[in-house]
Amino acid sequence: MILETATITVTPGREDEFVAAVEQQGRVVLERADGWRSLRVLRGIERPSVIQLHLEWETLEDHTEGFRGGPLFGEWRAVIGPFFAEPPQVEHWAPTA
């Protein structure tokens, strides 16, 4: 299992709209992706325009090659991209044990 974290600064005032788009339309796109396991959306307390997405994938390649290299990524970005105040910061994490 690989955890992808995406830290996204959303245009102020559009946070609720962004969360709804991710949890509704975005989830529909992710559900069609090979190797995708789960999505969790977290909103900053001190910085409410900063949203973190935690996505679990079976393998790193499921995300980096299969999803990002395929047509679903364009659909995903069409849902979430219009809300970006700046480019997202994406990292991948692996369990230690």
C-alpha positions as CSV (number, residue, x, y, z in Angstrom):
1,M,0.0,0.0,0.0
2,I,1.2,3.5,-0.9
3,L,-0.2,6.7,0.5
4,E,-0.4,9.7,-1.7
5,T,-0.7,13.1,0.0
6,A,-1.8,16.1,-2.0
7,T,-1.7,19.5,-0.2
8,I,-3.9,21.9,-2.2
9,T,-4.4,25.6,-1.6
10,V,-7.9,26.4,-2.8
11,T,-9.0,29.8,-3.9
12,P,-10.4,31.4,-0.8
13,G,-14.2,31.2,-0.5
14,R,-14.4,28.1,-2.7
15,E,-13.3,25.5,0.0
16,D,-16.8,24.0,0.5
17,E,-17.3,23.8,-3.3
18,F,-13.9,22.1,-3.7
19,V,-14.6,19.5,-1.0
20,A,-18.0,18.7,-2.5
21,A,-16.4,18.3,-6.0
22,V,-13.7,16.0,-4.7
23,E,-16.1,13.8,-2.6
24,Q,-18.7,13.6,-5.3
25,Q,-17.4,13.9,-8.9
26,G,-13.7,13.2,-8.0
27,R,-14.5,10.0,-6.1
28,V,-16.5,8.7,-9.2
29,V,-13.3,9.2,-11.3
30,L,-11.1,7.5,-8.7
31,E,-13.4,4.5,-8.3
32,R,-12.6,3.7,-12.0
33,A,-8.8,3.7,-11.4
34,D,-6.9,0.4,-11.1
35,G,-5.2,0.1,-7.7
36,W,-7.1,2.9,-6.0
37,R,-8.2,2.0,-2.5
38,S,-9.4,5.0,-0.6
39,L,-9.7,8.8,-0.3
40,R,-9.7,11.0,2.8
41,V,-10.2,14.8,2.7
42,L,-8.9,17.0,5.5
43,R,-9.3,20.8,5.9
44,G,-6.8,23.0,7.6
45,I,-7.8,24.5,10.9
46,E,-5.3,27.3,11.0
47,R,-5.4,27.7,7.2
48,P,-8.9,26.7,6.0
49,S,-8.0,27.2,2.4
50,V,-5.5,24.4,2.6
51,I,-7.0,21.0,1.9
52,Q,-5.1,17.7,2.2
53,L,-6.1,14.7,0.2
54,H,-4.9,11.3,1.4
55,L,-5.3,8.6,-1.3
56,E,-4.3,5.0,-0.9
57,W,-3.0,3.0,-3.8
58,E,-2.1,-0.6,-4.1
59,T,1.3,0.3,-5.7
60,L,3.2,3.5,-6.6
61,E,2.9,2.6,-10.2
62,D,-0.9,2.4,-10.0
63,H,-0.8,6.1,-9.2
64,T,2.2,7.4,-11.1
65,E,1.9,5.3,-14.3
66,G,-1.6,3.9,-14.5
67,F,-3.6,6.8,-13.2
68,R,-1.4,9.9,-14.0
69,G,-0.4,8.4,-17.3
70,G,-3.9,7.5,-18.4
71,P,-7.1,9.3,-19.4
72,L,-8.6,9.3,-15.9
73,F,-6.1,11.9,-14.7
74,G,-7.4,14.5,-17.2
75,E,-10.9,13.8,-15.8
76,W,-9.7,14.2,-12.2
77,R,-7.9,17.4,-12.9
78,A,-10.9,18.8,-14.7
79,V,-12.9,18.3,-11.5
80,I,-10.3,19.7,-9.0
81,G,-8.0,22.0,-11.1
82,P,-10.4,25.0,-11.3
83,F,-10.2,25.4,-7.5
84,F,-6.3,25.6,-7.3
85,A,-4.9,28.9,-6.0
86,E,-1.4,27.4,-6.6
87,P,0.0,24.1,-7.9
88,P,-0.6,21.2,-5.4
89,Q,2.2,19.5,-3.6
90,V,2.1,15.8,-4.0
91,E,4.2,13.2,-2.1
92,H,4.1,9.4,-1.7
93,W,4.6,7.5,1.5
94,A,5.2,3.8,2.3
95,P,4.6,1.9,5.5
96,T,7.7,1.3,7.6
97,A,6.8,-2.2,8.6
